Amino acid sequence: MTRYTEPGLCKIRTITTFLSLDKHRESWDKRISSAAIFCQQLSDTFAEHGYCVQSIRVVTNPFGEYLNTESLAAARADLSYIRTLINAGKQSNTRIRFAIGEAKTAGEISLLPDLINEFGDLCNACVNIAIDENSVLDNLAIEQAVAAVHKISRITPNGQGNFNFTVNFNCKPLIPYFPASYHRTDLGDQYVIGLETPDLLVAALQDYPRDANAQSHQALSHGYYQVMSTALNHHIEKINQIIAEADINSSFHFAGIDSSAAPSKECASMVEVYKLLGVEYFGAAGTTEASALLTRVFKSITCVPLVGFSGLMLAVTEDTGLALGTINHQFDIRALLTYSAVCGIGLDTVPIPGDTPLNKIAALMRDTGTMAYRLNKPLTVRLFPVPDLKAGDITNFSGEDLCNCAVMAVP
């Protein structure tokens, strides 16, 4: 058996359920409990087949449709109740995360900093930025989102509350990864599987029988693509089969899989994947080509519907190798934008100086949004303005998700 077929190399980052809540508070318990029970049953089923599920996630319709947003106190009271329901329904040590969906008005956006500060991982949220008939971005909404980013950076420790807030461009519902996730009521109850596969990609490339001196660059590229695609398809087919055979009675409909690699502190860095593809370091010549190749791998799945990003994620402070790369000055924000043209997620978990002018942050978001709509791909911006730090300073983030890295200059 080829090494990359081992289930432990393909982790399930999340089982993400999408459901709708309404203003009737008394119905929330049943709705949230049904999602938690379903996720736990499916998680146990995956575990029986050797697949580890790292988190269970619940995503709702826009929170203005069910939370009382007439005041911060009212919204806080409703979220406190939801937190009580989630904690009461927790059946294992599996991490449970909650997304309150998208903020759709200026008033809703203005509530987010204080709610995120208090509820953290149970208050993930996003703002979706639209374009008009002339393909011009809604800059007023961008400015409102930037104001929220700025306030979150000032009222949460080290500004890291921005981990729970993102600005979406051209993103559809049913993204399983937070905080870009959002749902629409007319889609009904659904669930999506999100993966964590850097360990799998590394194992596949290490197993590839290659001799760089004996093969052309074109032959190597074809070989790299084939071995990674084969490995990823193998596990997704297995996961799909487990789902099809699972004996679970639920209202949740399987919408598909997000095939993104989704690196974390607990797995191999995507930088290691780039090195195995022949790139000296992430940011060196050849990085764009390798990024495009990896994107083709993630798009090569045919046995299940692909949803969400299903592309290359370059989350700077969630990937140990990328974090080190910032310290070694191996790439910058301009490079990340360049790679976004051929891959995945945009500017994700990027620490920037705490005194960055708000108009520069807005311009950076407009650059990313322009690329998203011009190239018809989902991109997000999740920036961490870090109070009192300048470009080149090292962050002091805490928590299980974030690596410490160098603050990046905003050009």
Secondary structure as UniProt FT lines:
FT   HELIX           3..5
FT   HELIX           7..9
FT   STRAND          11..19
FT   HELIX           25..27
FT   HELIX           28..48
FT   TURN            49..50
FT   STRAND          53..60
FT   HELIX           63..65
FT   HELIX           72..89
FT   STRAND          95..102
FT   HELIX           106..119
FT   HELIX           120..122
FT   STRAND          124..129
FT   TURN            133..134
FT   HELIX           139..155
FT   HELIX           157..164
FT   STRAND          165..169
FT   TURN            178..180
FT   HELIX           185..187
FT   STRAND          190..196
FT   HELIX           198..207
FT   TURN            212..214
FT   HELIX           217..245
FT   STRAND          253..258
FT   TURN            265..266
FT   HELIX           270..276
FT   TURN            277..278
FT   TURN            282..283
FT   TURN            285..286
FT   HELIX           287..298
FT   HELIX           316..318
FT   HELIX           320..327
FT   TURN            328..329
FT   HELIX           333..340
FT   TURN            341..342
FT   STRAND          346..353
FT   TURN            354..355
FT   HELIX           358..374
FT   TURN            375..376
FT   STRAND          379..386
FT   TURN            387..388
FT   TURN            391..392
//
